[in-house]
């Protein structure tokens, strides 16, 4: 099996924290969709496509005719056997007409960026929607028979309190969605947020408070019946993100669009992060991509930094004797300290280990 990722880099406006490749030039949408369709013919798949993910950017900025065109080509080139098809949406883009079309096209999972239910913090992020629109969007999607909904939450805002965060969690739980992803607000170089931090326009962030927020998140969501299956992801039983799980469990995937990545177990490639250059190259019949081969060491290291993010952990039986021995040797001190656990030949982070996951994983890397 394989996954298909399609990058839709269009946004009405840029959020101050976003480090993904995107543009607010919506006039480029049609020629970009045309290029995506042509790239499909340049990137056939030898494996059946089982998951499809439209990410961004804001994929819900595509018009209905553009979505129809895209799926016409997906079905033509890759078939229509995908078990999970996800589209990312802004809550204020969800209308009954749009949701109905999604369902008709076979899209059976929607991921929405709620981020917070506090309108002041939404304005701080430069989000377009209002907090109350998240519930309205969920209701519309349910009515359109989309029964797999995920929302993104964010914590660690400047001056945010633990009580503020608890209210956001409670609001998220009241939606009764199938999946919740939650991330600490990251300050990435090149973003507006980073410049505000450099210019000392942000309130101080407290690491102890952020840790308490993560602990509260884990406690509240697991108590509510969600499975904590990846560091930042929680799902109702049988509602894990199959597409994202493929990244963490070494499944090949094809990436279409500007800045998209592809992986076939032996190599990875990435398209140029420039829409105009991407479109020009595709229309000349050339893939605008760079690539690198993945040797045995890189493959092992990639497994450490992906599989160990999950509750399933790293399956040691997939490693050669050389790397299995190395991994177990380096893991011993962390198992003794209660940061890693070995169960049924799977090495996984414990709850305590989640808080120092970067340190643990970097210590198991082969150098």
BELRA-V978023 format. One record per backbone hydrogen bond with DSSP energy under -0.5 kcal/mol. NH is the residue of the N-H (numbers start at 1). CO is the residue of the C=O. If there is no record, write none. Layout:
NH,CO + NH,CO
This chain:
2,48 + 3,252 + 4,51 + 5,254 + 6,53 + 7,256 + 8,6 + 8,55 + 9,7 + 11,23 + 16,125 + 18,15 + 23,9 + 26,24 + 28,25 + 29,26 + 32,28 + 33,29 + 34,30 + 35,31 + 36,32 + 37,33 + 38,34 + 39,35 + 40,36 + 41,37 + 42,38 + 42,39 + 43,39 + 43,40 + 49,78 + 50,2 + 50,48 + 51,2 + 52,84 + 53,4 + 54,86 + 55,6 + 55,53 + 57,8 + 58,10 + 60,88 + 61,58 + 62,59 + 67,63 + 68,64 + 69,65 + 70,66 + 71,67 + 72,68 + 73,69 + 74,70 + 75,71 + 76,72 + 77,73 + 78,74 + 79,74 + 79,75 + 83,50 + 84,50 + 86,52 + 87,109 + 88,54 + 89,111 + 93,90 + 94,91 + 95,93 + 99,95 + 100,96 + 101,97 + 102,98 + 103,99 + 104,100 + 105,101 + 106,103 + 107,102 + 108,85 + 108,106 + 109,85 + 110,148 + 111,87 + 112,110 + 112,150 + 113,89 + 114,112 + 114,152 + 115,152 + 116,114 + 119,117 + 122,118 + 123,119 + 124,120 + 125,121 + 126,122 + 126,123 + 127,122 + 133,130 + 134,131 + 135,131 + 136,132 + 137,133 + 138,134 + 139,135 + 140,136 + 141,137 + 142,138 + 143,139 + 144,140 + 145,142 + 146,141 + 147,145 + 150,110 + 151,179 + 152,112 + 153,181 + 154,115 + 155,183 + 159,204 + 160,157 + 165,161 + 166,162 + 167,163 + 168,164 + 169,165 + 170,166 + 171,167 + 172,168 + 173,169 + 174,170 + 175,171 + 175,172 + 176,173 + 177,172 + 178,149 + 179,149 + 180,234 + 181,151 + 182,232 + 183,153 + 185,155 + 188,186 + 191,188 + 193,16 + 195,191 + 196,192 + 197,193 + 198,194 + 199,195 + 200,197 + 201,196 + 207,205 + 210,206 + 211,207 + 212,208 + 213,209 + 214,210 + 215,211 + 216,212 + 217,213 + 218,214 + 219,215 + 220,216 + 221,217 + 222,218 + 223,219 + 224,220 + 225,222 + 226,221 + 227,235 + 228,226 + 229,227 + 229,233 + 230,233 + 231,309 + 233,230 + 234,180 + 235,227 + 236,178 + 239,236 + 242,240 + 245,241 + 246,242 + 246,243 + 247,243 + 247,244 + 248,244 + 249,245 + 250,247 + 251,246 + 253,263 + 254,3 + 256,5 + 256,254 + 259,272 + 260,257 + 262,269 + 263,253 + 264,267 + 268,292 + 269,262 + 270,290 + 271,260 + 272,288 + 274,272 + 278,274 + 279,275 + 280,276 + 281,277 + 282,278 + 283,279 + 284,280 + 284,281 + 285,282 + 286,281 + 288,286 + 289,287 + 290,270 + 292,268 + 294,266 + 295,293 + 299,295 + 300,296 + 301,297 + 302,298 + 303,299 + 304,300 + 305,301 + 306,302 + 306,303 + 307,303 + 308,303 + 308,304 + 309,306 + 310,307 + 311,229 + 313,307 + 314,347 + 315,313 + 316,314 + 316,345 + 318,315 + 319,316 + 324,320 + 325,321 + 326,322 + 327,323 + 328,324 + 329,325 + 330,326 + 331,327 + 332,328 + 332,329 + 335,331 + 336,332 + 337,333 + 338,335 + 339,334 + 340,334 + 341,348 + 343,341 + 343,346 + 346,343 + 347,314 + 348,341 + 348,346 + 350,339 + 354,350 + 354,351 + 355,351 + 355,352 + 356,353 + 357,354 + 360,356 + 361,357 + 362,358 + 363,359 + 364,360 + 364,361 + 365,361 + 367,365
